[in-house]
Amino acid sequence: MKRLPIVYFSDVLCVWAFFAELRLAEVRRAFGEQVEFEYRFCPVFGDVPGKIDSVWRDRGGYDGFGDHVQHAAQAFPEVALHPNLWRNVRPASSASPHLFLKAVQLAETEGKCAEGTFECALVLMREAFFIRGFDIARREVQRGVGAEAGADGAHVLGYLEDGRAHAALSADYKHAETLGVKGSPTMILNEGRQKLFGNVGYRIIEANIQELLRDPNPDRASWC
């Protein structure tokens, strides 16, 4: 059975992408083998100090941004964010955890770890920051996440040392630019014809997927 491809761009430090994990889990539960996610990263938080200085300098800086994130979480009572996010826990860049995760993804693609290891590592990486309050830009935290997900540390390190993880991450960022991805999370369907960006409700995602599964012909316009 040919599965519906969904290209999913996100930044691991983006709180909306963290909340969106709930919707992705529901997509997996509802559609199962009918869909296939292709996970890619975009650099929304590539330069955290610069982002805070340019956007939040007059709005409370890191503390103001931390308040903003906690306020956003009020719409998701099933999720309890760590109180120290952006106050005391301030990852400098999402590029570091993205790089590690690309190494895990490559290891899985090449059969060096079990199927599903990357998805597990991605979820655990987000949880390590948003729930457990760890600085996921630090390599020791990343190694702990990888081990918890079942990734072989030696294989992951190999992809980091020889530059293949860097190449894969660079390709992700370039792909995001080419497709006009403006932020995190962004879901691309129907060969780029349908783009769902930001805090999109599950029913909207579901309707788009159902319509494409009903009529997968890319030359015919969807009713959604």
N, C-alpha and C positions, 0 to 999 in steps of 0.2 A: 504494500500500500504506500502510495506516495504521500508524504506528509506536507502540511502547509508550512512553509518557512516563515519564521518571524525573526527579523533582525532587531535585537534589543540593545540599545545604547544606554549606558548609565555611568554615573560616577559613584564610587563606593562611599564617598563622604556626603553625598546628597541625601538629605532626610526624606525627600519625596520618593527617591528610588528605594529607600529602606521601607517606607510604608507600602510601596508598590509590590513588595515581595508577597504581601497578603493576596494581591490580585493575581500575581503570577502563579501562586500555589493553587488558586481556584481554577485558573486556566488549565493547569496540568491535570487537576482532578476531573474537570468537566470534559476535556477533549482528549486527554491521554495521548495515545500514539498518532492521533490525527494531526498534531502540530509538532513542530520542531523549532526550538529556540536557538538562535545563533547569537551568542553573547559577545558584545563588543563594548569598549570603554570610550568615554569622551572626557576631555580635561576641564570640567567645570571648576574643580578645586585644585588645579595644577599648581597655582601659586596662592596659597591661603593667606600669607601675610599681605600680599599685594591686594587681594580681593577684600580683605577686611579693611585695609587702609583706604581703598578707593570707594567702597560702597558703605561701610559701616563706621567710618571715622567720626562722623557727627551724629551717630545713632547709638552710641554706647560701645563701639568697638567690639571686641570679642564677647564681652558680657551682654551687649545688646543683641548680638547675633545668637548667643545662647538662649536668651529670653525668647527670641523669635522662633527658634527651633522647638522650645518647650511649648510655646503657644500653639504651634502647628500640630503638635502631638495630641492636643486636647480633642481633636476630631477623631482620634484613633484610641479609644479607651482600652482596647485590648493590648496596646503596646505601652510599656513604661520605659521612657528614656532615662539614661543615667543623668543625674543632676549636675555632674561636672562637665558635661559636653561644652566645649569651646570656652569654658571659664578656666578650668585647670588643665583639661585635656585638649591640646591644640595641635593636631597633626599639621605639619608644614606643607604637605603636598599629597594629593591622591595618586600621583605618578608612581610613588614607591609601592603601595599595595597593588596598584594596577599591574605593575611590572611582575611582581611575585605571582599574581593570579594568572597572568598570561603564561608564565612558566608552568604552572599547574595545568592550565588548559592544553598546552603543547604536550606535556607528559601524558595526559589522558588521550589526546588525539593519536599519539604515536604508540599507544598501548603500554605505557610504562606505569599506569595506575588504572584502577578499576573505573568502569563507566559510571558517571555521576559524581566523580570526585571533584571536578571543577565546580559544578553547581553547588555542591555541599560546601566547598571552600569559600565560594562567593557569599553564600548566606551567612556562614560563620564569621567571615571577615566583617560584614556589616554589623552583625550582632556583637562582635568584639568591641566595636566602637560605640554603637548607639545604646546597647544594653549594659555591657560590662565596663564601659568607660576606659578602654585601653587606647593608647596611641598607636594606631595601625600603620603609621608611617615607619615605625621602628621594626628592624629586621627580626629581632627576637620574638616580637609579637606575631609577625607573619609566619615565622617557622612554627610557632605553637599552633596557629590556625591550620597550617598545612598538615601537621602531624595529627591533629584532631580530625581532619577530613580524610585522612588515610593516604596522603600523598607521600611518596618516597622522597625524603629530604635530599638525597644525593642526586637523584634525577632532576629535581627542581633546580638545585644549585647548578647543574650542568647547563641548563638552558639560560640561566642568568650569566654564567661565566663566559659562554661562547657568543653571546650577543643575540641569540635567536629570540629570546623573550623581548629584547629591546626592539627588534625588527617587527615583531608581531604587534607590539603596543603602538609603534609608529604607524603601522598600517591601519590600526583601529582609528587613531586620531585623524589620519588622512581621509579615511573612508567617511568619518563623521563630517568632515569639512566638505567633501564632495557631495554628500547627500543633503547638505544644508541642515544638519542637526544643530538646533539652537540651545539645547539644554538637556537636563537629565530628570527623569527618564524619557526616552523617545523610542517608540515602537514603530518599526517600518514593515509594512505589509504590501502584498500585491506588486512586487518588484519596484517598490518606491512610490507607487501611486497613492498609497494611504499611509499617513503619518499621524500617529497619536502621541502628543507631547504633553508632559507634565502630569498633573494630578487628575488623570482621566478615570472616571468611574468604571467599575467592572462591567456594567451592562453595555456600555459603549464598546468596550473591548470585545465582549462576547458577540455583540451584533455584527461587528466587522468580521470576526472570525467565522461566524456561522454563514454569513453571506458568501465569503470566499470558498468555504467548504461546499456550499450548495452549488456554486457555479465557479469553478477555478479558472475559467478562461480569462487570461490577462488582457485579451483584446476587447472584452465586453465590460462596460462600465458597471460598477457595483451600485445597487440602490442605496447603500449606506452613505 
